[in-house]
Amino acid sequence: METENINILTIEPGYLRRLLFKLRAASLGDADTPRDARDNALYGEHHITLKEEVDTGAVREELVAEIDGLDPDHQQELVALMWVGRGDFDSDEWPEALALAMQRADAPASHYLLSHPMAADEIASGLEELGHDHLLEDGSY
């Protein structure tokens, strides 16, 4: 079985990259987010520190609208990427992660993802596990 064929993502890579930046910005004001993660969160092309003002409420509202506006397959990919990134599944289990995300899609994906303060880092780790870690640097799979 070819690993590259089972780990294909269908979310547009540039969009996913921008979404991760927004997820990191939204987690800046979250008390559950470790300070070093908040201090080093990326937004756009620069690092944000806690000294900078970020309207996390507006970013959060924008994220809810964006994630809820995605087609269900893409929402499930985001959830499955988070699960892979936090170690619930490994890269060989990507199809199982997607299947479980589909089965559990009874609540809005935006609320589920935003309820996890480290979602951006976990999704980024999921990309790395699937061999797509360069997405954050070059915006492509």
Chimera marker file (.cmm) of the C-alpha trace (Angstrom):
<marker_set name="trace">
<marker id="1" x="0.000" y="0.000" z="0.000" r="1" g="1" b="0" radius="0.5"/>
<marker id="2" x="1.403" y="3.393" z="-0.966" r="1" g="1" b="0" radius="0.5"/>
<marker id="3" x="1.484" y="5.768" z="1.999" r="1" g="1" b="0" radius="0.5"/>
<marker id="4" x="1.211" y="8.831" z="-0.219" r="1" g="1" b="0" radius="0.5"/>
<marker id="5" x="-2.128" y="7.671" z="-1.644" r="1" g="1" b="0" radius="0.5"/>
<marker id="6" x="-3.811" y="7.018" z="1.702" r="1" g="1" b="0" radius="0.5"/>
<marker id="7" x="-2.695" y="10.320" z="3.220" r="1" g="1" b="0" radius="0.5"/>
<marker id="8" x="-4.024" y="12.642" z="0.538" r="1" g="1" b="0" radius="0.5"/>
<marker id="9" x="-5.693" y="15.797" z="1.820" r="1" g="1" b="0" radius="0.5"/>
<marker id="10" x="-8.374" y="17.619" z="-0.150" r="1" g="1" b="0" radius="0.5"/>
<marker id="11" x="-8.388" y="20.947" z="1.723" r="1" g="1" b="0" radius="0.5"/>
<marker id="12" x="-6.746" y="23.623" z="-0.417" r="1" g="1" b="0" radius="0.5"/>
<marker id="13" x="-3.229" y="23.951" z="1.073" r="1" g="1" b="0" radius="0.5"/>
<marker id="14" x="-3.070" y="27.766" z="1.098" r="1" g="1" b="0" radius="0.5"/>
<marker id="15" x="-6.418" y="27.909" z="2.854" r="1" g="1" b="0" radius="0.5"/>
<marker id="16" x="-5.310" y="25.356" z="5.455" r="1" g="1" b="0" radius="0.5"/>
<marker id="17" x="-2.145" y="27.347" z="6.122" r="1" g="1" b="0" radius="0.5"/>
<marker id="18" x="-4.152" y="30.563" z="6.683" r="1" g="1" b="0" radius="0.5"/>
<marker id="19" x="-6.640" y="28.677" z="8.866" r="1" g="1" b="0" radius="0.5"/>
<marker id="20" x="-3.825" y="27.447" z="11.119" r="1" g="1" b="0" radius="0.5"/>
<marker id="21" x="-2.574" y="31.026" z="11.555" r="1" g="1" b="0" radius="0.5"/>
<marker id="22" x="-6.092" y="32.118" z="12.553" r="1" g="1" b="0" radius="0.5"/>
<marker id="23" x="-6.491" y="29.176" z="14.947" r="1" g="1" b="0" radius="0.5"/>
<marker id="24" x="-3.240" y="30.164" z="16.635" r="1" g="1" b="0" radius="0.5"/>
<marker id="25" x="-4.367" y="33.774" z="16.890" r="1" g="1" b="0" radius="0.5"/>
<marker id="26" x="-7.703" y="32.699" z="18.385" r="1" g="1" b="0" radius="0.5"/>
<marker id="27" x="-5.907" y="30.692" z="21.066" r="1" g="1" b="0" radius="0.5"/>
<marker id="28" x="-3.888" y="33.720" z="22.228" r="1" g="1" b="0" radius="0.5"/>
<marker id="29" x="-6.432" y="34.824" z="24.773" r="1" g="1" b="0" radius="0.5"/>
<marker id="30" x="-7.330" y="31.334" z="25.967" r="1" g="1" b="0" radius="0.5"/>
<marker id="31" x="-6.239" y="30.791" z="29.571" r="1" g="1" b="0" radius="0.5"/>
<marker id="32" x="-5.906" y="27.060" z="28.873" r="1" g="1" b="0" radius="0.5"/>
<marker id="33" x="-3.293" y="27.679" z="26.191" r="1" g="1" b="0" radius="0.5"/>
<marker id="34" x="0.235" y="27.377" z="27.596" r="1" g="1" b="0" radius="0.5"/>
<marker id="35" x="1.984" y="30.736" z="27.756" r="1" g="1" b="0" radius="0.5"/>
<marker id="36" x="4.800" y="29.705" z="25.407" r="1" g="1" b="0" radius="0.5"/>
<marker id="37" x="2.268" y="28.584" z="22.793" r="1" g="1" b="0" radius="0.5"/>
<marker id="38" x="0.453" y="31.917" z="23.057" r="1" g="1" b="0" radius="0.5"/>
<marker id="39" x="3.708" y="33.861" z="22.975" r="1" g="1" b="0" radius="0.5"/>
<marker id="40" x="4.878" y="32.087" z="19.849" r="1" g="1" b="0" radius="0.5"/>
<marker id="41" x="1.599" y="31.918" z="17.947" r="1" g="1" b="0" radius="0.5"/>
<marker id="42" x="1.937" y="33.003" z="14.355" r="1" g="1" b="0" radius="0.5"/>
<marker id="43" x="-0.447" y="35.353" z="12.652" r="1" g="1" b="0" radius="0.5"/>
<marker id="44" x="0.353" y="36.349" z="9.122" r="1" g="1" b="0" radius="0.5"/>
<marker id="45" x="4.098" y="36.597" z="8.822" r="1" g="1" b="0" radius="0.5"/>
<marker id="46" x="5.102" y="37.750" z="12.304" r="1" g="1" b="0" radius="0.5"/>
<marker id="47" x="5.102" y="36.449" z="15.846" r="1" g="1" b="0" radius="0.5"/>
<marker id="48" x="2.481" y="37.756" z="18.205" r="1" g="1" b="0" radius="0.5"/>
<marker id="49" x="3.333" y="38.271" z="21.848" r="1" g="1" b="0" radius="0.5"/>
<marker id="50" x="0.908" y="38.753" z="24.685" r="1" g="1" b="0" radius="0.5"/>
<marker id="51" x="1.819" y="42.433" z="24.680" r="1" g="1" b="0" radius="0.5"/>
<marker id="52" x="0.173" y="42.896" z="21.275" r="1" g="1" b="0" radius="0.5"/>
<marker id="53" x="-3.551" y="43.359" z="21.097" r="1" g="1" b="0" radius="0.5"/>
<marker id="54" x="-5.444" y="40.703" z="19.173" r="1" g="1" b="0" radius="0.5"/>
<marker id="55" x="-9.208" y="40.755" z="18.928" r="1" g="1" b="0" radius="0.5"/>
<marker id="56" x="-9.556" y="37.042" z="19.624" r="1" g="1" b="0" radius="0.5"/>
<marker id="57" x="-13.351" y="37.317" z="19.694" r="1" g="1" b="0" radius="0.5"/>
<marker id="58" x="-13.472" y="38.586" z="16.119" r="1" g="1" b="0" radius="0.5"/>
<marker id="59" x="-10.931" y="35.993" z="14.984" r="1" g="1" b="0" radius="0.5"/>
<marker id="60" x="-12.958" y="33.279" z="16.712" r="1" g="1" b="0" radius="0.5"/>
<marker id="61" x="-16.205" y="34.411" z="15.026" r="1" g="1" b="0" radius="0.5"/>
<marker id="62" x="-14.452" y="34.450" z="11.676" r="1" g="1" b="0" radius="0.5"/>
<marker id="63" x="-13.121" y="30.937" z="12.293" r="1" g="1" b="0" radius="0.5"/>
<marker id="64" x="-16.560" y="29.597" z="13.193" r="1" g="1" b="0" radius="0.5"/>
<marker id="65" x="-17.976" y="31.009" z="9.946" r="1" g="1" b="0" radius="0.5"/>
<marker id="66" x="-15.075" y="29.687" z="7.863" r="1" g="1" b="0" radius="0.5"/>
<marker id="67" x="-15.010" y="26.188" z="9.340" r="1" g="1" b="0" radius="0.5"/>
<marker id="68" x="-18.801" y="25.843" z="9.265" r="1" g="1" b="0" radius="0.5"/>
<marker id="69" x="-18.715" y="27.029" z="5.643" r="1" g="1" b="0" radius="0.5"/>
<marker id="70" x="-16.405" y="24.195" z="4.607" r="1" g="1" b="0" radius="0.5"/>
<marker id="71" x="-17.911" y="21.126" z="3.041" r="1" g="1" b="0" radius="0.5"/>
<marker id="72" x="-18.326" y="18.237" z="5.510" r="1" g="1" b="0" radius="0.5"/>
<marker id="73" x="-15.399" y="16.261" z="4.044" r="1" g="1" b="0" radius="0.5"/>
<marker id="74" x="-13.015" y="19.137" z="4.745" r="1" g="1" b="0" radius="0.5"/>
<marker id="75" x="-14.389" y="19.629" z="8.255" r="1" g="1" b="0" radius="0.5"/>
<marker id="76" x="-13.770" y="15.938" z="8.933" r="1" g="1" b="0" radius="0.5"/>
<marker id="77" x="-10.217" y="16.216" z="7.581" r="1" g="1" b="0" radius="0.5"/>
<marker id="78" x="-9.500" y="19.003" z="10.079" r="1" g="1" b="0" radius="0.5"/>
<marker id="79" x="-10.813" y="16.925" z="12.978" r="1" g="1" b="0" radius="0.5"/>
<marker id="80" x="-8.903" y="13.819" z="11.805" r="1" g="1" b="0" radius="0.5"/>
<marker id="81" x="-5.698" y="15.887" z="11.408" r="1" g="1" b="0" radius="0.5"/>
<marker id="82" x="-6.061" y="17.090" z="14.988" r="1" g="1" b="0" radius="0.5"/>
<marker id="83" x="-6.505" y="13.504" z="16.209" r="1" g="1" b="0" radius="0.5"/>
<marker id="84" x="-3.438" y="12.328" z="14.299" r="1" g="1" b="0" radius="0.5"/>
<marker id="85" x="-1.463" y="15.285" z="15.620" r="1" g="1" b="0" radius="0.5"/>
<marker id="86" x="-2.266" y="14.563" z="19.227" r="1" g="1" b="0" radius="0.5"/>
<marker id="87" x="-1.432" y="10.874" z="18.843" r="1" g="1" b="0" radius="0.5"/>
<marker id="88" x="-4.879" y="9.269" z="18.779" r="1" g="1" b="0" radius="0.5"/>
<marker id="89" x="-4.036" y="7.796" z="15.351" r="1" g="1" b="0" radius="0.5"/>
<marker id="90" x="-0.821" y="7.399" z="13.382" r="1" g="1" b="0" radius="0.5"/>
<marker id="91" x="-0.296" y="8.040" z="9.685" r="1" g="1" b="0" radius="0.5"/>
<marker id="92" x="-1.132" y="4.436" z="8.781" r="1" g="1" b="0" radius="0.5"/>
<marker id="93" x="-4.507" y="4.896" z="10.462" r="1" g="1" b="0" radius="0.5"/>
<marker id="94" x="-5.487" y="8.021" z="8.502" r="1" g="1" b="0" radius="0.5"/>
<marker id="95" x="-8.468" y="6.309" z="6.794" r="1" g="1" b="0" radius="0.5"/>
<marker id="96" x="-9.753" y="5.169" z="10.204" r="1" g="1" b="0" radius="0.5"/>
<marker id="97" x="-9.385" y="8.686" z="11.621" r="1" g="1" b="0" radius="0.5"/>
<marker id="98" x="-11.402" y="10.083" z="8.715" r="1" g="1" b="0" radius="0.5"/>
<marker id="99" x="-14.075" y="7.406" z="9.120" r="1" g="1" b="0" radius="0.5"/>
<marker id="100" x="-14.422" y="8.133" z="12.839" r="1" g="1" b="0" radius="0.5"/>
<marker id="101" x="-14.605" y="11.885" z="12.190" r="1" g="1" b="0" radius="0.5"/>
<marker id="102" x="-17.427" y="11.184" z="9.743" r="1" g="1" b="0" radius="0.5"/>
<marker id="103" x="-19.285" y="9.026" z="12.285" r="1" g="1" b="0" radius="0.5"/>
<marker id="104" x="-18.966" y="11.638" z="15.016" r="1" g="1" b="0" radius="0.5"/>
<marker id="105" x="-19.967" y="14.612" z="12.874" r="1" g="1" b="0" radius="0.5"/>
<marker id="106" x="-23.101" y="15.325" z="14.919" r="1" g="1" b="0" radius="0.5"/>
<marker id="107" x="-21.958" y="18.731" z="16.213" r="1" g="1" b="0" radius="0.5"/>
<marker id="108" x="-20.407" y="21.651" z="14.327" r="1" g="1" b="0" radius="0.5"/>
<marker id="109" x="-16.721" y="20.991" z="13.650" r="1" g="1" b="0" radius="0.5"/>
<marker id="110" x="-15.921" y="24.615" z="14.475" r="1" g="1" b="0" radius="0.5"/>
<marker id="111" x="-17.133" y="24.245" z="18.050" r="1" g="1" b="0" radius="0.5"/>
<marker id="112" x="-15.278" y="20.968" z="18.490" r="1" g="1" b="0" radius="0.5"/>
<marker id="113" x="-11.994" y="22.319" z="17.105" r="1" g="1" b="0" radius="0.5"/>
<marker id="114" x="-12.203" y="25.626" z="18.966" r="1" g="1" b="0" radius="0.5"/>
<marker id="115" x="-12.861" y="23.795" z="22.229" r="1" g="1" b="0" radius="0.5"/>
<marker id="116" x="-9.304" y="22.422" z="21.979" r="1" g="1" b="0" radius="0.5"/>
<marker id="117" x="-6.836" y="25.220" z="22.833" r="1" g="1" b="0" radius="0.5"/>
<marker id="118" x="-3.967" y="23.452" z="21.082" r="1" g="1" b="0" radius="0.5"/>
<marker id="119" x="-5.938" y="22.589" z="17.911" r="1" g="1" b="0" radius="0.5"/>
<marker id="120" x="-3.614" y="24.560" z="15.602" r="1" g="1" b="0" radius="0.5"/>
<marker id="121" x="-0.493" y="22.864" z="16.942" r="1" g="1" b="0" radius="0.5"/>
<marker id="122" x="-2.169" y="19.462" z="16.871" r="1" g="1" b="0" radius="0.5"/>
<marker id="123" x="-3.313" y="19.956" z="13.268" r="1" g="1" b="0" radius="0.5"/>
<marker id="124" x="0.224" y="21.067" z="12.360" r="1" g="1" b="0" radius="0.5"/>
<marker id="125" x="1.577" y="17.934" z="14.071" r="1" g="1" b="0" radius="0.5"/>
<marker id="126" x="-0.956" y="15.877" z="12.116" r="1" g="1" b="0" radius="0.5"/>
<marker id="127" x="0.328" y="17.405" z="8.892" r="1" g="1" b="0" radius="0.5"/>
<marker id="128" x="3.857" y="16.471" z="9.937" r="1" g="1" b="0" radius="0.5"/>
<marker id="129" x="2.815" y="12.901" z="10.783" r="1" g="1" b="0" radius="0.5"/>
<marker id="130" x="1.208" y="12.558" z="7.337" r="1" g="1" b="0" radius="0.5"/>
<marker id="131" x="4.311" y="13.942" z="5.627" r="1" g="1" b="0" radius="0.5"/>
<marker id="132" x="2.877" y="17.371" z="4.815" r="1" g="1" b="0" radius="0.5"/>
<marker id="133" x="4.803" y="19.464" z="7.348" r="1" g="1" b="0" radius="0.5"/>
<marker id="134" x="6.259" y="21.683" z="4.628" r="1" g="1" b="0" radius="0.5"/>
<marker id="135" x="2.763" y="23.147" z="4.112" r="1" g="1" b="0" radius="0.5"/>
<marker id="136" x="3.420" y="25.767" z="6.781" r="1" g="1" b="0" radius="0.5"/>
<marker id="137" x="6.529" y="26.950" z="4.967" r="1" g="1" b="0" radius="0.5"/>
<marker id="138" x="5.641" y="26.760" z="1.293" r="1" g="1" b="0" radius="0.5"/>
<marker id="139" x="1.825" y="26.538" z="1.308" r="1" g="1" b="0" radius="0.5"/>
<marker id="140" x="1.620" y="23.324" z="-0.727" r="1" g="1" b="0" radius="0.5"/>
<marker id="141" x="1.304" y="19.591" z="-0.119" r="1" g="1" b="0" radius="0.5"/>
<link id1="1" id2="2" r="1" g="1" b="0" radius="0.2"/>
<link id1="2" id2="3" r="1" g="1" b="0" radius="0.2"/>
<link id1="3" id2="4" r="1" g="1" b="0" radius="0.2"/>
<link id1="4" id2="5" r="1" g="1" b="0" radius="0.2"/>
<link id1="5" id2="6" r="1" g="1" b="0" radius="0.2"/>
<link id1="6" id2="7" r="1" g="1" b="0" radius="0.2"/>
<link id1="7" id2="8" r="1" g="1" b="0" radius="0.2"/>
<link id1="8" id2="9" r="1" g="1" b="0" radius="0.2"/>
<link id1="9" id2="10" r="1" g="1" b="0" radius="0.2"/>
<link id1="10" id2="11" r="1" g="1" b="0" radius="0.2"/>
<link id1="11" id2="12" r="1" g="1" b="0" radius="0.2"/>
<link id1="12" id2="13" r="1" g="1" b="0" radius="0.2"/>
<link id1="13" id2="14" r="1" g="1" b="0" radius="0.2"/>
<link id1="14" id2="15" r="1" g="1" b="0" radius="0.2"/>
<link id1="15" id2="16" r="1" g="1" b="0" radius="0.2"/>
<link id1="16" id2="17" r="1" g="1" b="0" radius="0.2"/>
<link id1="17" id2="18" r="1" g="1" b="0" radius="0.2"/>
<link id1="18" id2="19" r="1" g="1" b="0" radius="0.2"/>
<link id1="19" id2="20" r="1" g="1" b="0" radius="0.2"/>
<link id1="20" id2="21" r="1" g="1" b="0" radius="0.2"/>
<link id1="21" id2="22" r="1" g="1" b="0" radius="0.2"/>
<link id1="22" id2="23" r="1" g="1" b="0" radius="0.2"/>
<link id1="23" id2="24" r="1" g="1" b="0" radius="0.2"/>
<link id1="24" id2="25" r="1" g="1" b="0" radius="0.2"/>
<link id1="25" id2="26" r="1" g="1" b="0" radius="0.2"/>
<link id1="26" id2="27" r="1" g="1" b="0" radius="0.2"/>
<link id1="27" id2="28" r="1" g="1" b="0" radius="0.2"/>
<link id1="28" id2="29" r="1" g="1" b="0" radius="0.2"/>
<link id1="29" id2="30" r="1" g="1" b="0" radius="0.2"/>
<link id1="30" id2="31" r="1" g="1" b="0" radius="0.2"/>
<link id1="31" id2="32" r="1" g="1" b="0" radius="0.2"/>
<link id1="32" id2="33" r="1" g="1" b="0" radius="0.2"/>
<link id1="33" id2="34" r="1" g="1" b="0" radius="0.2"/>
<link id1="34" id2="35" r="1" g="1" b="0" radius="0.2"/>
<link id1="35" id2="36" r="1" g="1" b="0" radius="0.2"/>
<link id1="36" id2="37" r="1" g="1" b="0" radius="0.2"/>
<link id1="37" id2="38" r="1" g="1" b="0" radius="0.2"/>
<link id1="38" id2="39" r="1" g="1" b="0" radius="0.2"/>
<link id1="39" id2="40" r="1" g="1" b="0" radius="0.2"/>
<link id1="40" id2="41" r="1" g="1" b="0" radius="0.2"/>
<link id1="41" id2="42" r="1" g="1" b="0" radius="0.2"/>
<link id1="42" id2="43" r="1" g="1" b="0" radius="0.2"/>
<link id1="43" id2="44" r="1" g="1" b="0" radius="0.2"/>
<link id1="44" id2="45" r="1" g="1" b="0" radius="0.2"/>
<link id1="45" id2="46" r="1" g="1" b="0" radius="0.2"/>
<link id1="46" id2="47" r="1" g="1" b="0" radius="0.2"/>
<link id1="47" id2="48" r="1" g="1" b="0" radius="0.2"/>
<link id1="48" id2="49" r="1" g="1" b="0" radius="0.2"/>
<link id1="49" id2="50" r="1" g="1" b="0" radius="0.2"/>
<link id1="50" id2="51" r="1" g="1" b="0" radius="0.2"/>
<link id1="51" id2="52" r="1" g="1" b="0" radius="0.2"/>
<link id1="52" id2="53" r="1" g="1" b="0" radius="0.2"/>
<link id1="53" id2="54" r="1" g="1" b="0" radius="0.2"/>
<link id1="54" id2="55" r="1" g="1" b="0" radius="0.2"/>
<link id1="55" id2="56" r="1" g="1" b="0" radius="0.2"/>
<link id1="56" id2="57" r="1" g="1" b="0" radius="0.2"/>
<link id1="57" id2="58" r="1" g="1" b="0" radius="0.2"/>
<link id1="58" id2="59" r="1" g="1" b="0" radius="0.2"/>
<link id1="59" id2="60" r="1" g="1" b="0" radius="0.2"/>
<link id1="60" id2="61" r="1" g="1" b="0" radius="0.2"/>
<link id1="61" id2="62" r="1" g="1" b="0" radius="0.2"/>
<link id1="62" id2="63" r="1" g="1" b="0" radius="0.2"/>
<link id1="63" id2="64" r="1" g="1" b="0" radius="0.2"/>
<link id1="64" id2="65" r="1" g="1" b="0" radius="0.2"/>
<link id1="65" id2="66" r="1" g="1" b="0" radius="0.2"/>
<link id1="66" id2="67" r="1" g="1" b="0" radius="0.2"/>
<link id1="67" id2="68" r="1" g="1" b="0" radius="0.2"/>
<link id1="68" id2="69" r="1" g="1" b="0" radius="0.2"/>
<link id1="69" id2="70" r="1" g="1" b="0" radius="0.2"/>
<link id1="70" id2="71" r="1" g="1" b="0" radius="0.2"/>
<link id1="71" id2="72" r="1" g="1" b="0" radius="0.2"/>
<link id1="72" id2="73" r="1" g="1" b="0" radius="0.2"/>
<link id1="73" id2="74" r="1" g="1" b="0" radius="0.2"/>
<link id1="74" id2="75" r="1" g="1" b="0" radius="0.2"/>
<link id1="75" id2="76" r="1" g="1" b="0" radius="0.2"/>
<link id1="76" id2="77" r="1" g="1" b="0" radius="0.2"/>
<link id1="77" id2="78" r="1" g="1" b="0" radius="0.2"/>
<link id1="78" id2="79" r="1" g="1" b="0" radius="0.2"/>
<link id1="79" id2="80" r="1" g="1" b="0" radius="0.2"/>
<link id1="80" id2="81" r="1" g="1" b="0" radius="0.2"/>
<link id1="81" id2="82" r="1" g="1" b="0" radius="0.2"/>
<link id1="82" id2="83" r="1" g="1" b="0" radius="0.2"/>
<link id1="83" id2="84" r="1" g="1" b="0" radius="0.2"/>
<link id1="84" id2="85" r="1" g="1" b="0" radius="0.2"/>
<link id1="85" id2="86" r="1" g="1" b="0" radius="0.2"/>
<link id1="86" id2="87" r="1" g="1" b="0" radius="0.2"/>
<link id1="87" id2="88" r="1" g="1" b="0" radius="0.2"/>
<link id1="88" id2="89" r="1" g="1" b="0" radius="0.2"/>
<link id1="89" id2="90" r="1" g="1" b="0" radius="0.2"/>
<link id1="90" id2="91" r="1" g="1" b="0" radius="0.2"/>
<link id1="91" id2="92" r="1" g="1" b="0" radius="0.2"/>
<link id1="92" id2="93" r="1" g="1" b="0" radius="0.2"/>
<link id1="93" id2="94" r="1" g="1" b="0" radius="0.2"/>
<link id1="94" id2="95" r="1" g="1" b="0" radius="0.2"/>
<link id1="95" id2="96" r="1" g="1" b="0" radius="0.2"/>
<link id1="96" id2="97" r="1" g="1" b="0" radius="0.2"/>
<link id1="97" id2="98" r="1" g="1" b="0" radius="0.2"/>
<link id1="98" id2="99" r="1" g="1" b="0" radius="0.2"/>
<link id1="99" id2="100" r="1" g="1" b="0" radius="0.2"/>
<link id1="100" id2="101" r="1" g="1" b="0" radius="0.2"/>
<link id1="101" id2="102" r="1" g="1" b="0" radius="0.2"/>
<link id1="102" id2="103" r="1" g="1" b="0" radius="0.2"/>
<link id1="103" id2="104" r="1" g="1" b="0" radius="0.2"/>
<link id1="104" id2="105" r="1" g="1" b="0" radius="0.2"/>
<link id1="105" id2="106" r="1" g="1" b="0" radius="0.2"/>
<link id1="106" id2="107" r="1" g="1" b="0" radius="0.2"/>
<link id1="107" id2="108" r="1" g="1" b="0" radius="0.2"/>
<link id1="108" id2="109" r="1" g="1" b="0" radius="0.2"/>
<link id1="109" id2="110" r="1" g="1" b="0" radius="0.2"/>
<link id1="110" id2="111" r="1" g="1" b="0" radius="0.2"/>
<link id1="111" id2="112" r="1" g="1" b="0" radius="0.2"/>
<link id1="112" id2="113" r="1" g="1" b="0" radius="0.2"/>
<link id1="113" id2="114" r="1" g="1" b="0" radius="0.2"/>
<link id1="114" id2="115" r="1" g="1" b="0" radius="0.2"/>
<link id1="115" id2="116" r="1" g="1" b="0" radius="0.2"/>
<link id1="116" id2="117" r="1" g="1" b="0" radius="0.2"/>
<link id1="117" id2="118" r="1" g="1" b="0" radius="0.2"/>
<link id1="118" id2="119" r="1" g="1" b="0" radius="0.2"/>
<link id1="119" id2="120" r="1" g="1" b="0" radius="0.2"/>
<link id1="120" id2="121" r="1" g="1" b="0" radius="0.2"/>
<link id1="121" id2="122" r="1" g="1" b="0" radius="0.2"/>
<link id1="122" id2="123" r="1" g="1" b="0" radius="0.2"/>
<link id1="123" id2="124" r="1" g="1" b="0" radius="0.2"/>
<link id1="124" id2="125" r="1" g="1" b="0" radius="0.2"/>
<link id1="125" id2="126" r="1" g="1" b="0" radius="0.2"/>
<link id1="126" id2="127" r="1" g="1" b="0" radius="0.2"/>
<link id1="127" id2="128" r="1" g="1" b="0" radius="0.2"/>
<link id1="128" id2="129" r="1" g="1" b="0" radius="0.2"/>
<link id1="129" id2="130" r="1" g="1" b="0" radius="0.2"/>
<link id1="130" id2="131" r="1" g="1" b="0" radius="0.2"/>
<link id1="131" id2="132" r="1" g="1" b="0" radius="0.2"/>
<link id1="132" id2="133" r="1" g="1" b="0" radius="0.2"/>
<link id1="133" id2="134" r="1" g="1" b="0" radius="0.2"/>
<link id1="134" id2="135" r="1" g="1" b="0" radius="0.2"/>
<link id1="135" id2="136" r="1" g="1" b="0" radius="0.2"/>
<link id1="136" id2="137" r="1" g="1" b="0" radius="0.2"/>
<link id1="137" id2="138" r="1" g="1" b="0" radius="0.2"/>
<link id1="138" id2="139" r="1" g="1" b="0" radius="0.2"/>
<link id1="139" id2="140" r="1" g="1" b="0" radius="0.2"/>
<link id1="140" id2="141" r="1" g="1" b="0" radius="0.2"/>
</marker_set>
